[in-house]
Amino acid sequence: MQAKVTIRPAAPGDDGAIWAILEPTFRAGETYPIPRDIGRAEALAYWRDPGHAVFVAEAEGCAVGTYYLRANNRGGGAHVANCGYMVAPAASGRGVARAMCRDSLERARQRGFRAMQFNFIVASNERAVHLWQSCGFGVVGRLPQAFAHPRLGLVDALVMVRSL
């Protein structure tokens, strides 16, 4: 069942909800190249980096996802956006990631970005790869055995991009 999702800029009071979304994914260690034992403060500092615009997705009054939007690089590469997305485990499969992706693409356009690039999509995360492809992203590079998956061993990571 698809959730009715609203997305808003994150507020300082959202840190508890954001951590509740980040922690299970970071602990699982299957989709983000982040240490599995990362602490709350360090994880929030990573997600809320000063260069990140952070957003919270809500459904039925609860935080069900979060994403950040930033420039992928500086200088001559500053016209390309980058995002990181995370969905609460209980909201998985309800359209939250798709809603956040659509929202981020629009916000990136509004901020003058010309493209969006994902630098490191773990290839074994087939749901994400399929979702990003359905949102117009193409695979432009493969990094062989770039990710040490806790169950599958070394797996490839993908670079994906789309024009805005």
N, CA and C atoms as an extended XYZ file, in Angstrom:
492
Properties=species:S:1:pos:R:3:atomname:S:1:resname:S:1:resid:I:1 pbc="F F F"
N         0.838       -1.181        0.000 N   MET     1
C         0.000        0.000        0.000 CA  MET     1
C         0.884        1.247        0.000 C   MET     1
N         0.645        2.149       -0.921 N   GLN     2
C         1.432        3.372       -1.018 CA  GLN     2
C         1.031        4.336        0.092 C   GLN     2
N         2.015        4.935        0.712 N   ALA     3
C         1.782        5.896        1.779 CA  ALA     3
C         1.564        7.284        1.180 C   ALA     3
N         0.726        8.095        1.819 N   LYS     4
C         0.598        9.513        1.476 CA  LYS     4
C         1.751       10.202        2.187 C   LYS     4
N         2.737       10.628        1.411 N   VAL     5
C         3.980       11.153        1.962 CA  VAL     5
C         4.044       12.661        1.766 C   VAL     5
N         4.396       13.361        2.822 N   THR     6
C         4.711       14.781        2.728 CA  THR     6
C         6.186       14.930        3.099 C   THR     6
N         6.842       15.860        2.443 N   ILE     7
C         8.274       16.050        2.649 CA  ILE     7
C         8.519       17.507        3.001 C   ILE     7
N         9.322       17.691        4.046 N   ARG     8
C         9.612       19.037        4.532 CA  ARG     8
C        11.076       19.124        4.946 C   ARG     8
N        11.607       20.339        5.012 N   PRO     9
C        12.974       20.489        5.525 CA  PRO     9
C        13.054       19.967        6.964 C   PRO     9
N        14.151       19.338        7.295 N   ALA    10
C        14.353       18.829        8.651 CA  ALA    10
C        14.555       19.998        9.605 C   ALA    10
N        14.041       19.837       10.806 N   ALA    11
C        14.204       20.814       11.882 CA  ALA    11
C        15.159       20.227       12.925 C   ALA    11
N        15.750       21.068       13.769 N   PRO    12
C        16.651       20.543       14.803 CA  PRO    12
C        15.989       19.486       15.690 C   PRO    12
N        14.711       19.599       15.925 N   GLY    13
C        14.001       18.637       16.757 CA  GLY    13
C        13.765       17.288       16.094 C   GLY    13
N        14.168       17.136       14.839 N   ASP    14
C        13.973       15.883       14.113 CA  ASP    14
C        15.098       14.878       14.312 C   ASP    14
N        16.140       15.253       15.036 N   ASP    15
C        17.308       14.369       15.144 CA  ASP    15
C        16.962       12.981       15.675 C   ASP    15
N        16.083       12.880       16.653 N   GLY    16
C        15.708       11.565       17.179 CA  GLY    16
C        15.050       10.705       16.114 C   GLY    16
N        14.141       11.291       15.365 N   ALA    17
C        13.452       10.556       14.306 CA  ALA    17
C        14.418       10.188       13.179 C   ALA    17
N        15.322       11.101       12.846 N   ILE    18
C        16.297       10.805       11.791 CA  ILE    18
C        17.206        9.663       12.233 C   ILE    18
N        17.685        9.698       13.455 N   TRP    19
C        18.544        8.626       13.955 CA  TRP    19
C        17.795        7.291       13.954 C   TRP    19
N        16.516        7.310       14.307 N   ALA    20
C        15.717        6.068       14.306 CA  ALA    20
C        15.615        5.483       12.900 C   ALA    20
N        15.696        6.324       11.882 N   ILE    21
C        15.671        5.856       10.494 CA  ILE    21
C        17.063        5.389       10.064 C   ILE    21
N        18.089        6.157       10.407 N   LEU    22
C        19.449        5.833        9.984 CA  LEU    22
C        20.004        4.580       10.660 C   LEU    22
N        19.776        4.450       11.945 N   GLU    23
C        20.456        3.404       12.708 CA  GLU    23
C        20.259        1.993       12.165 C   GLU    23
N        19.036        1.531       11.882 N   PRO    24
C        18.909        0.148       11.404 CA  PRO    24
C        19.657       -0.120       10.092 C   PRO    24
N        19.660        0.843        9.202 N   THR    25
C        20.343        0.662        7.920 CA  THR    25
C        21.853        0.662        8.114 C   THR    25
N        22.348        1.588        8.912 N   PHE    26
C        23.791        1.611        9.175 CA  PHE    26
C        24.222        0.336        9.902 C   PHE    26
N        23.445       -0.128       10.859 N   ARG    27
C        23.794       -1.344       11.605 CA  ARG    27
C        23.802       -2.579       10.692 C   ARG    27
N        22.875       -2.634        9.746 N   ALA    28
C        22.815       -3.774        8.824 CA  ALA    28
C        24.052       -3.807        7.932 C   ALA    28
N        24.564       -2.637        7.558 N   GLY    29
C        25.794       -2.569        6.784 CA  GLY    29
C        25.704       -3.090        5.367 C   GLY    29
N        24.508       -3.128        4.783 N   GLU    30
C        24.329       -3.731        3.460 CA  GLU    30
C        24.195       -2.740        2.318 C   GLU    30
N        23.998       -1.447        2.622 N   THR    31
C        23.714       -0.506        1.540 CA  THR    31
C        24.497        0.802        1.598 C   THR    31
N        25.104        1.124        2.707 N   TYR    32
C        25.871        2.365        2.845 CA  TYR    32
C        27.289        2.046        3.284 C   TYR    32
N        28.284        2.696        2.715 N   PRO    33
C        29.667        2.471        3.135 CA  PRO    33
C        29.997        3.274        4.402 C   PRO    33
N        29.251        2.983        5.440 N   ILE    34
C        29.379        3.646        6.748 CA  ILE    34
C        29.712        2.558        7.762 C   ILE    34
N        30.602        2.824        8.724 N   PRO    35
C        30.886        1.799        9.736 CA  PRO    35
C        29.612        1.339       10.444 C   PRO    35
N        29.459        0.044       10.583 N   ARG    36
C        28.244       -0.514       11.190 CA  ARG    36
C        28.083       -0.108       12.645 C   ARG    36
N        29.171        0.227       13.310 N   ASP    37
C        29.106        0.597       14.721 CA  ASP    37
C        29.081        2.112       14.937 C   ASP    37
N        28.787        2.880       13.905 N   ILE    38
C        28.755        4.339       14.014 CA  ILE    38
C        27.796        4.747       15.139 C   ILE    38
N        28.192        5.752       15.885 N   GLY    39
C        27.356        6.262       16.966 CA  GLY    39
C        26.370        7.305       16.479 C   GLY    39
N        25.411        7.610       17.325 N   ARG    40
C        24.349        8.561       16.989 CA  ARG    40
C        24.923        9.920       16.582 C   ARG    40
N        25.801       10.474       17.403 N   ALA    41
C        26.334       11.812       17.127 CA  ALA    41
C        27.090       11.843       15.800 C   ALA    41
N        27.919       10.831       15.560 N   GLU    42
C        28.696       10.794       14.325 CA  GLU    42
C        27.788       10.600       13.104 C   GLU    42
N        26.777        9.752       13.241 N   ALA    43
C        25.844        9.512       12.128 CA  ALA    43
C        25.068       10.779       11.795 C   ALA    43
N        24.596       11.472       12.828 N   LEU    44
C        23.851       12.708       12.577 CA  LEU    44
C        24.762       13.788       12.000 C   LEU    44
N        26.020       13.835       12.444 N   ALA    45
C        26.964       14.806       11.882 CA  ALA    45
C        27.202       14.516       10.403 C   ALA    45
N        27.296       13.236       10.042 N   TYR    46
C        27.452       12.846        8.634 CA  TYR    46
C        26.219       13.266        7.830 C   TYR    46
N        25.022       12.897        8.314 N   TRP    47
C        23.785       13.160        7.577 CA  TRP    47
C        23.509       14.656        7.491 C   TRP    47
N        23.800       15.371        8.570 N   ARG    48
C        23.519       16.807        8.654 CA  ARG    48
C        24.761       17.654        8.379 C   ARG    48
N        25.676       17.143        7.578 N   ASP    49
C        26.859       17.900        7.198 CA  ASP    49
C        26.429       19.311        6.786 C   ASP    49
N        27.224       20.330        7.111 N   PRO    50
C        26.824       21.705        6.755 CA  PRO    50
C        26.515       21.916        5.276 C   PRO    50
N        27.081       21.106        4.382 N   GLY    51
C        26.789       21.239        2.960 CA  GLY    51
C        25.524       20.521        2.514 C   GLY    51
N        24.851       19.846        3.433 N   HIS    52
C        23.650       19.070        3.105 CA  HIS    52
C        22.385       19.851        3.462 C   HIS    52
N        21.433       19.869        2.560 N   ALA    53
C        20.070       20.284        2.886 CA  ALA    53
C        19.343       18.988        3.233 C   ALA    53
N        18.819       18.888        4.449 N   VAL    54
C        18.234       17.643        4.945 CA  VAL    54
C        16.715       17.779        4.995 C   VAL    54
N        16.036       16.692        4.592 N   PHE    55
C        14.586       16.668        4.529 CA  PHE    55
C        14.056       15.436        5.253 C   PHE    55
N        12.817       15.559        5.714 N   VAL    56
C        12.140       14.457        6.395 CA  VAL    56
C        10.852       14.157        5.646 C   VAL    56
N        10.618       12.869        5.394 N   ALA    57
C         9.364       12.416        4.785 CA  ALA    57
C         8.469       11.910        5.898 C   ALA    57
N         7.219       12.347        5.873 N   GLU    58
C         6.264       11.934        6.894 CA  GLU    58
C         5.046       11.290        6.251 C   GLU    58
N         4.497       10.317        6.954 N   ALA    59
C         3.229        9.690        6.575 CA  ALA    59
C         2.447        9.473        7.863 C   ALA    59
N         1.210        9.890        7.843 N   GLU    60
C         0.340        9.749        9.014 CA  GLU    60
C         0.988       10.312       10.272 C   GLU    60
N         1.689       11.454       10.112 N   GLY    61
C         2.287       12.139       11.247 CA  GLY    61
C         3.579       11.560       11.773 C   GLY    61
N         4.103       10.523       11.127 N   CYS    62
C         5.349        9.886       11.578 CA  CYS    62
C         6.439       10.056       10.534 C   CYS    62
N         7.667       10.227       11.001 N   ALA    63
C         8.807       10.274       10.086 CA  ALA    63
C         9.040        8.880        9.526 C   ALA    63
N         9.006        8.767        8.206 N   VAL    64
C         9.183        7.470        7.537 CA  VAL    64
C        10.391        7.450        6.607 C   VAL    64
N        11.036        8.594        6.441 N   GLY    65
C        12.203        8.658        5.579 CA  GLY    65
C        12.927        9.972        5.750 C   GLY    65
N        14.142       10.011        5.267 N   THR    66
C        14.933       11.232        5.282 CA  THR    66
C        15.887       11.196        4.084 C   THR    66
N        16.213       12.373        3.600 N   TYR    67
C        17.233       12.445        2.559 CA  TYR    67
C        17.997       13.747        2.696 C   TYR    67
N        19.189       13.745        2.112 N   TYR    68
C        19.940       14.990        2.008 CA  TYR    68
C        20.198       15.272        0.537 C   TYR    68
N        20.343       16.557        0.240 N   LEU    69
C        20.648       17.060       -1.095 CA  LEU    69
C        21.871       17.957       -0.967 C   LEU    69
N        22.831       17.756       -1.852 N   ARG    70
C        24.046       18.562       -1.821 CA  ARG    70
C        24.641       18.627       -3.217 C   ARG    70
N        25.618       19.500       -3.374 N   ALA    71
C        26.416       19.496       -4.604 CA  ALA    71
C        27.337       18.286       -4.549 C   ALA    71
N        27.455       17.565       -5.648 N   ASN    72
C        28.312       16.387       -5.684 CA  ASN    72
C        29.783       16.767       -5.547 C   ASN    72
N        30.145       17.902       -6.111 N   ASN    73
C        31.521       18.394       -6.049 CA  ASN    73
C        31.493       19.906       -5.953 C   ASN    73
N        32.671       20.492       -5.891 N   ARG    74
C        32.789       21.944       -5.838 CA  ARG    74
C        33.306       22.441       -7.184 C   ARG    74
N        33.419       23.729       -7.304 N   GLY    75
C        34.001       24.335       -8.504 CA  GLY    75
C        33.294       23.894       -9.772 C   GLY    75
N        34.062       23.375      -10.715 N   GLY    76
C        33.521       22.978      -12.012 CA  GLY    76
C        32.542       21.825      -11.962 C   GLY    76
N        32.428       21.145      -10.827 N   GLY    77
C        31.464       20.048      -10.682 CA  GLY    77
C        30.270       20.402       -9.823 C   GLY    77
N        30.160       21.667       -9.433 N   ALA    78
C        29.110       22.087       -8.504 CA  ALA    78
C        27.712       22.123       -9.114 C   ALA    78
N        27.603       21.943      -10.419 N   HIS    79
C        26.290       21.954      -11.071 CA  HIS    79
C        25.614       20.581      -11.039 C   HIS    79
N        26.286       19.578      -10.467 N   VAL    80
C        25.742       18.225      -10.355 CA  VAL    80
C        25.378       17.971       -8.896 C   VAL    80
N        24.148       17.571       -8.671 N   ALA    81
C        23.657       17.289       -7.320 CA  ALA    81
C        23.967       15.858       -6.918 C   ALA    81
N        23.862       15.603       -5.641 N   ASN    82
C        24.006       14.269       -5.069 CA  ASN    82
C        23.024       14.177       -3.915 C   ASN    82
N        22.510       12.988       -3.669 N   CYS    83
C        21.587       12.769       -2.556 CA  CYS    83
C        21.900       11.456       -1.858 C   CYS    83
N        21.479       11.376       -0.619 N   GLY    84
C        21.444       10.124        0.116 CA  GLY    84
C        20.040        9.968        0.658 C   GLY    84
N        19.479        8.780        0.549 N   TYR    85
C        18.092        8.529        0.971 CA  TYR    85
C        18.061        7.386        1.969 C   TYR    85
N        17.134        7.472        2.902 N   MET    86
C        16.970        6.391        3.871 CA  MET    86
C        15.494        6.312        4.242 C   MET    86
N        14.975        5.089        4.240 N   VAL    87
C        13.572        4.846        4.583 CA  VAL    87
C        13.523        4.009        5.856 C   VAL    87
N        12.607        4.342        6.746 N   ALA    88
C        12.404        3.550        7.959 CA  ALA    88
C        12.013        2.134        7.555 C   ALA    88
N        12.575        1.116        8.213 N   PRO    89
C        12.255       -0.269        7.835 CA  PRO    89
C        10.752       -0.560        7.775 C   PRO    89
N         9.984       -0.019        8.683 N   ALA    90
C         8.538       -0.280        8.706 CA  ALA    90
C         7.808        0.337        7.516 C   ALA    90
N         8.443        1.303        6.849 N   ALA    91
C         7.814        1.978        5.706 CA  ALA    91
C         8.336        1.458        4.366 C   ALA    91
N         9.210        0.484        4.382 N   SER    92
C         9.784       -0.055        3.156 CA  SER    92
C         8.689       -0.593        2.228 C   SER    92
N         8.825       -0.317        0.948 N   GLY    93
C         7.872       -0.815       -0.037 CA  GLY    93
C         6.592       -0.011       -0.143 C   GLY    93
N         6.543        1.158        0.485 N   ARG    94
C         5.326        1.977        0.482 CA  ARG    94
C         5.455        3.244       -0.362 C   ARG    94
N         6.488        3.322       -1.195 N   GLY    95
C         6.639        4.466       -2.090 CA  GLY    95
C         7.362        5.651       -1.496 C   GLY    95
N         7.927        5.496       -0.312 N   VAL    96
C         8.590        6.609        0.356 CA  VAL    96
C         9.854        7.021       -0.399 C   VAL    96
N        10.697        6.065       -0.778 N   ALA    97
C        11.928        6.394       -1.497 CA  ALA    97
C        11.619        7.063       -2.834 C   ALA    97
N        10.620        6.562       -3.539 N   ARG    98
C        10.238        7.171       -4.826 CA  ARG    98
C         9.775        8.620       -4.598 C   ARG    98
N         8.972        8.841       -3.574 N   ALA    99
C         8.498       10.196       -3.279 CA  ALA    99
C         9.666       11.118       -2.933 C   ALA    99
N        10.628       10.612       -2.152 N   MET   100
C        11.787       11.433       -1.807 CA  MET   100
C        12.640       11.710       -3.034 C   MET   100
N        12.801       10.728       -3.909 N   CYS   101
C        13.579       10.943       -5.122 CA  CYS   101
C        12.925       12.014       -5.988 C   CYS   101
N        11.640       11.903       -6.205 N   ARG   102
C        10.938       12.912       -7.017 CA  ARG   102
C        11.087       14.298       -6.403 C   ARG   102
N        10.922       14.382       -5.084 N   ASP   103
C        11.049       15.651       -4.384 CA  ASP   103
C        12.465       16.208       -4.555 C   ASP   103
N        13.465       15.348       -4.409 N   SER   104
C        14.855       15.806       -4.509 CA  SER   104
C        15.183       16.279       -5.928 C   SER   104
N        14.650       15.610       -6.919 N   LEU   105
C        14.899       16.037       -8.297 CA  LEU   105
C        14.330       17.428       -8.537 C   LEU   105
N        13.134       17.674       -8.031 N   GLU   106
C        12.521       18.988       -8.194 CA  GLU   106
C        13.291       20.056       -7.421 C   GLU   106
N        13.667       19.748       -6.195 N   ARG   107
C        14.439       20.724       -5.399 CA  ARG   107
C        15.799       20.990       -6.050 C   ARG   107
N        16.406       19.961       -6.614 N   ALA   108
C        17.697       20.138       -7.288 CA  ALA   108
C        17.536       21.059       -8.497 C   ALA   108
N        16.477       20.845       -9.273 N   ARG   109
C        16.209       21.727      -10.425 CA  ARG   109
C        16.039       23.165       -9.954 C   ARG   109
N        15.232       23.353       -8.905 N   GLN   110
C        14.973       24.696       -8.381 CA  GLN   110
C        16.252       25.383       -7.909 C   GLN   110
N        17.227       24.607       -7.473 N   ARG   111
C        18.496       25.160       -6.984 CA  ARG   111
C        19.517       25.331       -8.097 C   ARG   111
N        19.120       25.039       -9.334 N   GLY   112
C        19.988       25.281      -10.476 CA  GLY   112
C        20.916       24.141      -10.856 C   GLY   112
N        20.768       22.984      -10.240 N   PHE   113
C        21.591       21.839      -10.635 CA  PHE   113
C        21.180       21.375      -12.027 C   PHE   113
N        22.125       20.825      -12.776 N   ARG   114
C        21.870       20.380      -14.148 CA  ARG   114
C        21.751       18.861      -14.258 C   ARG   114
N        22.223       18.153      -13.229 N   ALA   115
C        22.193       16.689      -13.222 CA  ALA   115
C        22.230       16.225      -11.774 C   ALA   115
N        21.936       14.940      -11.576 N   MET   116
C        22.089       14.321      -10.262 CA  MET   116
C        22.884       13.042      -10.440 C   MET   116
N        23.834       12.834       -9.557 N   GLN   117
C        24.708       11.665       -9.624 CA  GLN   117
C        24.708       10.943       -8.291 C   GLN   117
N        24.594        9.624       -8.356 N   PHE   118
C        24.758        8.769       -7.187 CA  PHE   118
C        26.119        8.098       -7.343 C   PHE   118
N        27.008        8.315       -6.408 N   ASN   119
C        28.398        7.892       -6.523 CA  ASN   119
C        28.655        6.444       -6.156 C   ASN   119
N        27.774        5.845       -5.329 N   PHE   120
C        28.127        4.546       -4.763 CA  PHE   120
C        26.849        3.797       -4.393 C   PHE   120
N        26.200        3.198       -5.381 N   ILE   121
C        25.017        2.377       -5.144 CA  ILE   121
C        25.481        0.926       -5.107 C   ILE   121
N        25.285        0.279       -3.984 N   VAL   122
C        25.714       -1.114       -3.843 CA  VAL   122
C        24.889       -1.957       -4.811 C   VAL   122
N        25.570       -2.645       -5.717 N   ALA   123
C        24.896       -3.368       -6.803 CA  ALA   123
C        23.949       -4.447       -6.298 C   ALA   123
N        24.236       -5.037       -5.143 N   SER   124
C        23.347       -6.074       -4.602 CA  SER   124
C        22.052       -5.486       -4.046 C   SER   124
N        21.965       -4.165       -3.927 N   ASN   125
C        20.744       -3.494       -3.478 CA  ASN   125
C        19.835       -3.320       -4.708 C   ASN   125
N        19.343       -4.447       -5.198 N   GLU   126
C        18.616       -4.469       -6.473 CA  GLU   126
C        17.343       -3.622       -6.450 C   GLU   126
N        16.670       -3.550       -5.319 N   ARG   127
C        15.462       -2.705       -5.242 CA  ARG   127
C        15.814       -1.253       -5.509 C   ARG   127
N        16.905       -0.782       -4.915 N   ALA   128
C        17.311        0.611       -5.124 CA  ALA   128
C        17.743        0.838       -6.567 C   ALA   128
N        18.527       -0.073       -7.111 N   VAL   129
C        18.984        0.076       -8.499 CA  VAL   129
C        17.769        0.164       -9.431 C   VAL   129
N        16.812       -0.724       -9.246 N   HIS   130
C        15.601       -0.706      -10.082 CA  HIS   130
C        14.829        0.602       -9.888 C   HIS   130
N        14.683        1.032       -8.650 N   LEU   131
C        13.955        2.273       -8.379 CA  LEU   131
C        14.630        3.454       -9.056 C   LEU   131
N        15.945        3.573       -8.882 N   TRP   132
C        16.633        4.717       -9.488 CA  TRP   132
C        16.545        4.659      -11.018 C   TRP   132
N        16.621        3.478      -11.589 N   GLN   133
C        16.463        3.361      -13.042 CA  GLN   133
C        15.059        3.799      -13.466 C   GLN   133
N        14.045        3.436      -12.687 N   SER   134
C        12.673        3.831      -13.029 CA  SER   134
C        12.462        5.333      -12.866 C   SER   134
N        13.359        5.991      -12.132 N   CYS   135
C        13.309        7.449      -11.961 CA  CYS   135
C        14.203        8.168      -12.970 C   CYS   135
N        14.722        7.434      -13.957 N   GLY   136
C        15.475        8.042      -15.032 CA  GLY   136
C        16.985        8.000      -14.900 C   GLY   136
N        17.507        7.346      -13.891 N   PHE   137
C        18.958        7.237      -13.714 CA  PHE   137
C        19.498        6.085      -14.543 C   PHE   137
N        20.669        6.286      -15.090 N   GLY   138
C        21.348        5.230      -15.815 CA  GLY   138
C        22.665        4.892      -15.137 C   GLY   138
N        23.082        3.656      -15.285 N   VAL   139
C        24.374        3.228      -14.763 CA  VAL   139
C        25.459        3.702      -15.734 C   VAL   139
N        26.394        4.486      -15.222 N   VAL   140
C        27.482        4.985      -16.070 CA  VAL   140
C        28.842        4.435      -15.647 C   VAL   140
N        28.854        3.687      -14.572 N   GLY   141
C        30.108        3.104      -14.121 CA  GLY   141
C        29.879        1.995      -13.120 C   GLY   141
N        30.817        1.077      -13.096 N   ARG   142
C        30.772       -0.051      -12.157 CA  ARG   142
C        32.128       -0.130      -11.477 C   ARG   142
N        32.108       -0.143      -10.157 N   LEU   143
C        33.318       -0.244       -9.361 CA  LEU   143
C        33.413       -1.681       -8.859 C   LEU   143
N        34.284       -2.495       -9.476 N   PRO   144
C        34.338       -3.918       -9.135 CA  PRO   144
C        34.740       -4.159       -7.673 C   PRO   144
N        33.951       -4.973       -7.011 N   GLN   145
C        34.210       -5.408       -5.638 CA  GLN   145
C        34.543       -4.250       -4.699 C   GLN   145
N        33.847       -3.136       -4.856 N   ALA   146
C        34.142       -1.928       -4.079 CA  ALA   146
C        33.496       -1.917       -2.702 C   ALA   146
N        32.572       -2.827       -2.453 N   PHE   147
C        31.839       -2.819       -1.183 CA  PHE   147
C        31.949       -4.175       -0.510 C   PHE   147
N        32.326       -4.161        0.750 N   ALA   148
C        32.415       -5.396        1.538 CA  ALA   148
C        31.075       -5.621        2.234 C   ALA   148
N        30.232       -6.416        1.600 N   HIS   149
C        28.893       -6.712        2.114 CA  HIS   149
C        29.031       -7.726        3.260 C   HIS   149
N        28.317       -7.529        4.362 N   PRO   150
C        28.490       -8.431        5.509 CA  PRO   150
C        28.045       -9.876        5.276 C   PRO   150
N        27.172      -10.108        4.303 N   ARG   151
C        26.710      -11.477        4.009 CA  ARG   151
C        27.233      -12.010        2.679 C   ARG   151
N        27.364      -11.122        1.694 N   LEU   152
C        27.680      -11.544        0.333 CA  LEU   152
C        29.159      -11.428       -0.019 C   LEU   152
N        29.943      -10.839        0.865 N   GLY   153
C        31.347      -10.619        0.547 CA  GLY   153
C        31.513       -9.398       -0.335 C   GLY   153
N        32.544       -9.389       -1.161 N   LEU   154
C        32.815       -8.228       -2.012 CA  LEU   154
C        31.823       -8.160       -3.171 C   LEU   154
N        31.157       -7.026       -3.281 N   VAL   155
C        30.191       -6.802       -4.365 CA  VAL   155
C        30.535       -5.481       -5.052 C   VAL   155
N        30.030       -5.326       -6.253 N   ASP   156
C        30.268       -4.113       -7.023 CA  ASP   156
C        29.437       -2.951       -6.489 C   ASP   156
N        29.895       -1.752       -6.792 N   ALA   157
C        29.114       -0.537       -6.557 CA  ALA   157
C        28.920        0.143       -7.906 C   ALA   157
N        27.820        0.843       -8.036 N   LEU   158
C        27.464        1.497       -9.288 CA  LEU   158
C        27.504        2.999       -9.151 C   LEU   158
N        27.842        3.674      -10.229 N   VAL   159
C        27.699        5.120      -10.353 CA  VAL   159
C        26.511        5.324      -11.282 C   VAL   159
N        25.545        6.111      -10.827 N   MET   160
C        24.325        6.342      -11.609 CA  MET   160
C        24.120        7.853      -11.754 C   MET   160
N        23.555        8.257      -12.891 N   VAL   161
C        23.365        9.683      -13.151 CA  VAL   161
C        22.125        9.898      -14.005 C   VAL   161
N        21.589       11.092      -13.893 N   ARG   162
C        20.520       11.537      -14.808 CA  ARG   162
C        20.582       13.040      -14.943 C   ARG   162
N        20.162       13.508      -16.095 N   SER   163
C        20.079       14.944      -16.335 CA  SER   163
C        18.834       15.498      -15.659 C   SER   163
N        18.893       16.771      -15.345 N   LEU   164
C        17.714       17.434      -14.793 CA  LEU   164
C        17.132       18.382      -15.828 C   LEU   164
